[in-house]
Amino acid sequence: MKFLQPEGWKPAKGYANGVQASGEIVVTGGLVGWSKDQVWETDDFVGQCEQTFSNIADVLKEAGAGPQHLVRMTWYITDKKEYLANLPGLGEAYRRVIGRYFPAMAVVQVTALIEDRAKVEIEATAIIPYH
C-alpha cells in the first residue's frame, strides 16, 4: 500500500489524500453505531462513532483483514457542528479501535440517516494484499 502525498501539498491530518494498493477488495455497507444485536447503547456522538469503528473492524476481521488494510472511509454525519466539537474525543476513539491507520476519507453532512437514532454512518473499503 502506498499513501499518495503530492509534492508541495500540505500533509493531511487524520486521513490520506489518496491510497494506491492492489489485492483483494473488502467493502462494508454503511455501518452505524449500534451493537451486533442492532441495539442502540448510546446517543452520544463519539460513542456511536466508536461502536461504528468496532463494527467496521468486525466486518474486516470476517474477511481476514484489519484496520491496517483500510484504504477509504466515507462518513455520513447528521450534524457538522457536533462532529467538529467532538474532534479530540473522536480522535481518541478512532485510535483505540482503528489505531494509527489513516486511509483516504470524506465526511459528508446529510439531512438524516435511515436509522433515526444514528448520528453517523460509515462505509469502509479495505484491500488485503496478495501474498
Secondary structure, DSSP 8 states (H G I E B T S, - for coil): -EE---TT----SSSBS-EE--SEEEE---EES--TTS------HHHHHHHHHHHHHHHHHHTT--GGGEEEEEEEES-HHHHHHTHHHHHHHHHHHT-S---EEEEEE-S--SSTT-SEEEEEEEEE---
